[in-house]
Amino acid sequence: MKIAIIGTHNVGKTTLAEELIDSLPDYNLEIEPYFQMESLGFEFSAPPTPLDFE
């Protein structure tokens, strides 16, 4: 089973996910695609604009 946590930036999604992982050791935490793309070298404005998500 997968658990998805969605919401706008800076509302605590990652914090919630990290706390869930502590309680659910058989699950893996996958970072959101925005951060995965950023780690691959994609550059986004800060804060992100709607164009960043297209």
PDB file of N, CA, C and O in Angstrom:
ATOM      1  N   MET A   1       0.839  -1.163   0.000  1.00  0.00           N
ATOM      2  CA  MET A   1       0.000   0.000   0.000  1.00  0.00           C
ATOM      3  C   MET A   1       0.894   1.240   0.000  1.00  0.00           C
ATOM      4  O   MET A   1       1.935   1.271   0.657  1.00  0.00           O
ATOM      5  N   LYS A   2       0.470   2.257  -0.747  1.00  0.00           N
ATOM      6  CA  LYS A   2       1.176   3.536  -0.763  1.00  0.00           C
ATOM      7  C   LYS A   2       0.336   4.577  -0.039  1.00  0.00           C
ATOM      8  O   LYS A   2      -0.894   4.559  -0.098  1.00  0.00           O
ATOM      9  N   ILE A   3       1.018   5.475   0.639  1.00  0.00           N
ATOM     10  CA  ILE A   3       0.363   6.591   1.316  1.00  0.00           C
ATOM     11  C   ILE A   3       0.893   7.865   0.688  1.00  0.00           C
ATOM     12  O   ILE A   3       2.104   8.087   0.668  1.00  0.00           O
ATOM     13  N   ALA A   4       0.011   8.700   0.179  1.00  0.00           N
ATOM     14  CA  ALA A   4       0.417   9.965  -0.425  1.00  0.00           C
ATOM     15  C   ALA A   4      -0.026  11.112   0.474  1.00  0.00           C
ATOM     16  O   ALA A   4      -1.147  11.132   0.983  1.00  0.00           O
ATOM     17  N   ILE A   5       0.874  12.055   0.652  1.00  0.00           N
ATOM     18  CA  ILE A   5       0.566  13.258   1.440  1.00  0.00           C
ATOM     19  C   ILE A   5       0.720  14.430   0.489  1.00  0.00           C
ATOM     20  O   ILE A   5       1.798  14.655  -0.062  1.00  0.00           O
ATOM     21  N   ILE A   6      -0.352  15.172   0.301  1.00  0.00           N
ATOM     22  CA  ILE A   6      -0.309  16.296  -0.627  1.00  0.00           C
ATOM     23  C   ILE A   6      -0.681  17.586   0.080  1.00  0.00           C
ATOM     24  O   ILE A   6      -1.345  17.576   1.117  1.00  0.00           O
ATOM     25  N   GLY A   7      -0.248  18.683  -0.488  1.00  0.00           N
ATOM     26  CA  GLY A   7      -0.572  19.991   0.058  1.00  0.00           C
ATOM     27  C   GLY A   7       0.372  21.031  -0.487  1.00  0.00           C
ATOM     28  O   GLY A   7       1.339  20.705  -1.176  1.00  0.00           O
ATOM     29  N   THR A   8       0.102  22.255  -0.187  1.00  0.00           N
ATOM     30  CA  THR A   8       0.917  23.357  -0.664  1.00  0.00           C
ATOM     31  C   THR A   8       2.273  23.359   0.034  1.00  0.00           C
ATOM     32  O   THR A   8       2.477  22.635   1.009  1.00  0.00           O
ATOM     33  N   HIS A   9       3.188  24.168  -0.462  1.00  0.00           N
ATOM     34  CA  HIS A   9       4.532  24.245   0.126  1.00  0.00           C
ATOM     35  C   HIS A   9       4.478  24.804   1.545  1.00  0.00           C
ATOM     36  O   HIS A   9       3.646  25.646   1.882  1.00  0.00           O
ATOM     37  N   ASN A  10       5.405  24.296   2.363  1.00  0.00           N
ATOM     38  CA  ASN A  10       5.625  24.806   3.724  1.00  0.00           C
ATOM     39  C   ASN A  10       4.446  24.616   4.676  1.00  0.00           C
ATOM     40  O   ASN A  10       4.194  25.467   5.528  1.00  0.00           O
ATOM     41  N   VAL A  11       3.720  23.497   4.533  1.00  0.00           N
ATOM     42  CA  VAL A  11       2.631  23.234   5.477  1.00  0.00           C
ATOM     43  C   VAL A  11       2.937  22.050   6.391  1.00  0.00           C
ATOM     44  O   VAL A  11       2.132  21.713   7.259  1.00  0.00           O
ATOM     45  N   GLY A  12       4.114  21.408   6.198  1.00  0.00           N
ATOM     46  CA  GLY A  12       4.506  20.327   7.093  1.00  0.00           C
ATOM     47  C   GLY A  12       4.357  18.924   6.534  1.00  0.00           C
ATOM     48  O   GLY A  12       4.338  17.961   7.300  1.00  0.00           O
ATOM     49  N   LYS A  13       4.250  18.783   5.216  1.00  0.00           N
ATOM     50  CA  LYS A  13       4.104  17.452   4.609  1.00  0.00           C
ATOM     51  C   LYS A  13       5.290  16.557   4.928  1.00  0.00           C
ATOM     52  O   LYS A  13       5.114  15.404   5.323  1.00  0.00           O
ATOM     53  N   THR A  14       6.490  17.081   4.758  1.00  0.00           N
ATOM     54  CA  THR A  14       7.691  16.280   4.997  1.00  0.00           C
ATOM     55  C   THR A  14       7.802  15.915   6.467  1.00  0.00           C
ATOM     56  O   THR A  14       8.146  14.780   6.798  1.00  0.00           O
ATOM     57  N   THR A  15       7.518  16.854   7.346  1.00  0.00           N
ATOM     58  CA  THR A  15       7.561  16.579   8.785  1.00  0.00           C
ATOM     59  C   THR A  15       6.584  15.467   9.143  1.00  0.00           C
ATOM     60  O   THR A  15       6.932  14.555   9.893  1.00  0.00           O
ATOM     61  N   LEU A  16       5.368  15.534   8.616  1.00  0.00           N
ATOM     62  CA  LEU A  16       4.371  14.493   8.863  1.00  0.00           C
ATOM     63  C   LEU A  16       4.851  13.150   8.323  1.00  0.00           C
ATOM     64  O   LEU A  16       4.748  12.131   9.005  1.00  0.00           O
ATOM     65  N   ALA A  17       5.372  13.149   7.101  1.00  0.00           N
ATOM     66  CA  ALA A  17       5.846  11.899   6.489  1.00  0.00           C
ATOM     67  C   ALA A  17       6.980  11.286   7.303  1.00  0.00           C
ATOM     68  O   ALA A  17       7.009  10.072   7.507  1.00  0.00           O
ATOM     69  N   GLU A  18       7.910  12.112   7.768  1.00  0.00           N
ATOM     70  CA  GLU A  18       9.028  11.597   8.564  1.00  0.00           C
ATOM     71  C   GLU A  18       8.539  10.994   9.878  1.00  0.00           C
ATOM     72  O   GLU A  18       9.073   9.983  10.335  1.00  0.00           O
ATOM     73  N   GLU A  19       7.539  11.601  10.477  1.00  0.00           N
ATOM     74  CA  GLU A  19       6.996  11.035  11.718  1.00  0.00           C
ATOM     75  C   GLU A  19       6.230   9.749  11.448  1.00  0.00           C
ATOM     76  O   GLU A  19       6.268   8.825  12.260  1.00  0.00           O
ATOM     77  N   LEU A  20       5.540   9.679  10.324  1.00  0.00           N
ATOM     78  CA  LEU A  20       4.849   8.439   9.957  1.00  0.00           C
ATOM     79  C   LEU A  20       5.837   7.305   9.729  1.00  0.00           C
ATOM     80  O   LEU A  20       5.602   6.173  10.153  1.00  0.00           O
ATOM     81  N   ILE A  21       6.945   7.611   9.059  1.00  0.00           N
ATOM     82  CA  ILE A  21       7.962   6.589   8.792  1.00  0.00           C
ATOM     83  C   ILE A  21       8.492   5.989  10.086  1.00  0.00           C
ATOM     84  O   ILE A  21       8.773   4.792  10.152  1.00  0.00           O
ATOM     85  N   ASP A  22       8.629   6.823  11.118  1.00  0.00           N
ATOM     86  CA  ASP A  22       9.085   6.317  12.413  1.00  0.00           C
ATOM     87  C   ASP A  22       8.097   5.290  12.973  1.00  0.00           C
ATOM     88  O   ASP A  22       8.496   4.347  13.656  1.00  0.00           O
ATOM     89  N   SER A  23       6.811   5.478  12.681  1.00  0.00           N
ATOM     90  CA  SER A  23       5.779   4.567  13.185  1.00  0.00           C
ATOM     91  C   SER A  23       5.516   3.397  12.253  1.00  0.00           C
ATOM     92  O   SER A  23       4.934   2.395  12.667  1.00  0.00           O
ATOM     93  N   LEU A  24       5.938   3.511  10.997  1.00  0.00           N
ATOM     94  CA  LEU A  24       5.685   2.482   9.983  1.00  0.00           C
ATOM     95  C   LEU A  24       7.004   2.049   9.349  1.00  0.00           C
ATOM     96  O   LEU A  24       7.287   2.418   8.209  1.00  0.00           O
ATOM     97  N   PRO A  25       7.809   1.278  10.062  1.00  0.00           N
ATOM     98  CA  PRO A  25       9.161   0.952   9.592  1.00  0.00           C
ATOM     99  C   PRO A  25       9.211   0.142   8.296  1.00  0.00           C
ATOM    100  O   PRO A  25      10.264   0.089   7.660  1.00  0.00           O
ATOM    101  N   ASP A  26       8.121  -0.483   7.887  1.00  0.00           N
ATOM    102  CA  ASP A  26       8.126  -1.266   6.648  1.00  0.00           C
ATOM    103  C   ASP A  26       7.900  -0.398   5.410  1.00  0.00           C
ATOM    104  O   ASP A  26       7.921  -0.908   4.290  1.00  0.00           O
ATOM    105  N   TYR A  27       7.686   0.890   5.594  1.00  0.00           N
ATOM    106  CA  TYR A  27       7.435   1.814   4.491  1.00  0.00           C
ATOM    107  C   TYR A  27       8.705   2.577   4.129  1.00  0.00           C
ATOM    108  O   TYR A  27       9.606   2.736   4.953  1.00  0.00           O
ATOM    109  N   ASN A  28       8.763   3.049   2.875  1.00  0.00           N
ATOM    110  CA  ASN A  28       9.868   3.883   2.403  1.00  0.00           C
ATOM    111  C   ASN A  28       9.355   5.293   2.168  1.00  0.00           C
ATOM    112  O   ASN A  28       8.214   5.482   1.746  1.00  0.00           O
ATOM    113  N   LEU A  29      10.185   6.268   2.437  1.00  0.00           N
ATOM    114  CA  LEU A  29       9.824   7.662   2.203  1.00  0.00           C
ATOM    115  C   LEU A  29      10.424   8.094   0.877  1.00  0.00           C
ATOM    116  O   LEU A  29      11.643   8.073   0.708  1.00  0.00           O
ATOM    117  N   GLU A  30       9.575   8.486  -0.065  1.00  0.00           N
ATOM    118  CA  GLU A  30      10.011   9.021  -1.348  1.00  0.00           C
ATOM    119  C   GLU A  30       9.776  10.521  -1.320  1.00  0.00           C
ATOM    120  O   GLU A  30       8.665  10.976  -1.046  1.00  0.00           O
ATOM    121  N   ILE A  31      10.830  11.298  -1.606  1.00  0.00           N
ATOM    122  CA  ILE A  31      10.651  12.747  -1.596  1.00  0.00           C
ATOM    123  C   ILE A  31       9.807  13.166  -2.795  1.00  0.00           C
ATOM    124  O   ILE A  31       9.741  12.461  -3.802  1.00  0.00           O
ATOM    125  N   GLU A  32       9.169  14.317  -2.673  1.00  0.00           N
ATOM    126  CA  GLU A  32       8.273  14.763  -3.731  1.00  0.00           C
ATOM    127  C   GLU A  32       9.047  15.032  -5.021  1.00  0.00           C
ATOM    128  O   GLU A  32      10.217  15.412  -4.978  1.00  0.00           O
ATOM    129  N   PRO A  33       8.395  14.835  -6.164  1.00  0.00           N
ATOM    130  CA  PRO A  33       9.073  14.993  -7.462  1.00  0.00           C
ATOM    131  C   PRO A  33       9.766  16.340  -7.631  1.00  0.00           C
ATOM    132  O   PRO A  33      10.811  16.413  -8.277  1.00  0.00           O
ATOM    133  N   TYR A  34       9.212  17.402  -7.068  1.00  0.00           N
ATOM    134  CA  TYR A  34       9.838  18.729  -7.154  1.00  0.00           C
ATOM    135  C   TYR A  34      11.276  18.662  -6.633  1.00  0.00           C
ATOM    136  O   TYR A  34      12.193  19.166  -7.281  1.00  0.00           O
ATOM    137  N   PHE A  35      11.474  18.045  -5.469  1.00  0.00           N
ATOM    138  CA  PHE A  35      12.810  17.954  -4.887  1.00  0.00           C
ATOM    139  C   PHE A  35      13.678  16.955  -5.640  1.00  0.00           C
ATOM    140  O   PHE A  35      14.890  17.144  -5.738  1.00  0.00           O
ATOM    141  N   GLN A  36      13.074  15.890  -6.176  1.00  0.00           N
ATOM    142  CA  GLN A  36      13.831  14.937  -6.982  1.00  0.00           C
ATOM    143  C   GLN A  36      14.389  15.627  -8.225  1.00  0.00           C
ATOM    144  O   GLN A  36      15.547  15.420  -8.588  1.00  0.00           O
ATOM    145  N   MET A  37      13.559  16.449  -8.876  1.00  0.00           N
ATOM    146  CA  MET A  37      14.011  17.174 -10.065  1.00  0.00           C
ATOM    147  C   MET A  37      15.087  18.188  -9.701  1.00  0.00           C
ATOM    148  O   MET A  37      16.056  18.361 -10.441  1.00  0.00           O
ATOM    149  N   GLU A  38      14.922  18.852  -8.575  1.00  0.00           N
ATOM    150  CA  GLU A  38      15.912  19.827  -8.118  1.00  0.00           C
ATOM    151  C   GLU A  38      17.266  19.148  -7.900  1.00  0.00           C
ATOM    152  O   GLU A  38      18.307  19.717  -8.228  1.00  0.00           O
ATOM    153  N   SER A  39      17.254  17.923  -7.343  1.00  0.00           N
ATOM    154  CA  SER A  39      18.506  17.207  -7.097  1.00  0.00           C
ATOM    155  C   SER A  39      19.163  16.755  -8.398  1.00  0.00           C
ATOM    156  O   SER A  39      20.361  16.474  -8.423  1.00  0.00           O
ATOM    157  N   LEU A  40      18.377  16.682  -9.490  1.00  0.00           N
ATOM    158  CA  LEU A  40      18.916  16.317 -10.798  1.00  0.00           C
ATOM    159  C   LEU A  40      19.440  17.524 -11.569  1.00  0.00           C
ATOM    160  O   LEU A  40      19.930  17.379 -12.689  1.00  0.00           O
ATOM    161  N   GLY A  41      19.338  18.719 -10.975  1.00  0.00           N
ATOM    162  CA  GLY A  41      19.901  19.903 -11.598  1.00  0.00           C
ATOM    163  C   GLY A  41      18.906  20.882 -12.182  1.00  0.00           C
ATOM    164  O   GLY A  41      19.308  21.927 -12.693  1.00  0.00           O
ATOM    165  N   PHE A  42      17.597  20.571 -12.121  1.00  0.00           N
ATOM    166  CA  PHE A  42      16.602  21.520 -12.587  1.00  0.00           C
ATOM    167  C   PHE A  42      16.588  22.716 -11.639  1.00  0.00           C
ATOM    168  O   PHE A  42      16.674  22.557 -10.422  1.00  0.00           O
ATOM    169  N   GLU A  43      16.476  23.915 -12.213  1.00  0.00           N
ATOM    170  CA  GLU A  43      16.455  25.119 -11.392  1.00  0.00           C
ATOM    171  C   GLU A  43      15.047  25.705 -11.373  1.00  0.00           C
ATOM    172  O   GLU A  43      14.402  25.822 -12.415  1.00  0.00           O
ATOM    173  N   PHE A  44      14.588  26.062 -10.211  1.00  0.00           N
ATOM    174  CA  PHE A  44      13.265  26.638 -10.025  1.00  0.00           C
ATOM    175  C   PHE A  44      13.403  27.983  -9.322  1.00  0.00           C
ATOM    176  O   PHE A  44      14.379  28.229  -8.614  1.00  0.00           O
ATOM    177  N   SER A  45      12.426  28.837  -9.525  1.00  0.00           N
ATOM    178  CA  SER A  45      12.438  30.110  -8.808  1.00  0.00           C
ATOM    179  C   SER A  45      12.047  29.875  -7.352  1.00  0.00           C
ATOM    180  O   SER A  45      11.434  28.857  -7.030  1.00  0.00           O
ATOM    181  N   ALA A  46      12.391  30.792  -6.490  1.00  0.00           N
ATOM    182  CA  ALA A  46      12.052  30.652  -5.083  1.00  0.00           C
ATOM    183  C   ALA A  46      11.234  31.856  -4.652  1.00  0.00           C
ATOM    184  O   ALA A  46      11.767  32.964  -4.695  1.00  0.00           O
ATOM    185  N   PRO A  47      10.014  31.729  -4.250  1.00  0.00           N
ATOM    186  CA  PRO A  47       9.242  30.490  -4.227  1.00  0.00           C
ATOM    187  C   PRO A  47       8.849  30.057  -5.633  1.00  0.00           C
ATOM    188  O   PRO A  47       8.879  30.862  -6.564  1.00  0.00           O
ATOM    189  N   PRO A  48       8.477  28.781  -5.791  1.00  0.00           N
ATOM    190  CA  PRO A  48       8.113  28.273  -7.117  1.00  0.00           C
ATOM    191  C   PRO A  48       6.944  29.041  -7.714  1.00  0.00           C
ATOM    192  O   PRO A  48       6.058  29.499  -6.993  1.00  0.00           O
ATOM    193  N   THR A  49       6.948  29.176  -9.013  1.00  0.00           N
ATOM    194  CA  THR A  49       5.840  29.811  -9.719  1.00  0.00           C
ATOM    195  C   THR A  49       5.063  28.728 -10.459  1.00  0.00           C
ATOM    196  O   THR A  49       5.556  27.610 -10.615  1.00  0.00           O
ATOM    197  N   PRO A  50       3.857  29.045 -10.916  1.00  0.00           N
ATOM    198  CA  PRO A  50       3.098  28.041 -11.692  1.00  0.00           C
ATOM    199  C   PRO A  50       3.873  27.505 -12.893  1.00  0.00           C
ATOM    200  O   PRO A  50       3.695  26.346 -13.266  1.00  0.00           O
ATOM    201  N   LEU A  51       4.724  28.320 -13.503  1.00  0.00           N
ATOM    202  CA  LEU A  51       5.514  27.843 -14.642  1.00  0.00           C
ATOM    203  C   LEU A  51       6.490  26.739 -14.243  1.00  0.00           C
ATOM    204  O   LEU A  51       6.808  25.874 -15.059  1.00  0.00           O
ATOM    205  N   ASP A  52       6.966  26.758 -13.005  1.00  0.00           N
ATOM    206  CA  ASP A  52       7.874  25.709 -12.541  1.00  0.00           C
ATOM    207  C   ASP A  52       7.207  24.338 -12.557  1.00  0.00           C
ATOM    208  O   ASP A  52       7.884  23.320 -12.706  1.00  0.00           O
ATOM    209  N   PHE A  53       5.899  24.305 -12.405  1.00  0.00           N
ATOM    210  CA  PHE A  53       5.201  23.032 -12.303  1.00  0.00           C
ATOM    211  C   PHE A  53       4.698  22.514 -13.655  1.00  0.00           C
ATOM    212  O   PHE A  53       4.150  21.414 -13.730  1.00  0.00           O
ATOM    213  N   GLU A  54       4.880  23.291 -14.711  1.00  0.00           N
ATOM    214  CA  GLU A  54       4.421  22.847 -16.040  1.00  0.00           C
ATOM    215  C   GLU A  54       5.391  21.885 -16.672  1.00  0.00           C
ATOM    216  O   GLU A  54       5.159  21.416 -17.786  1.00  0.00           O
TER     217      GLU A  54
END
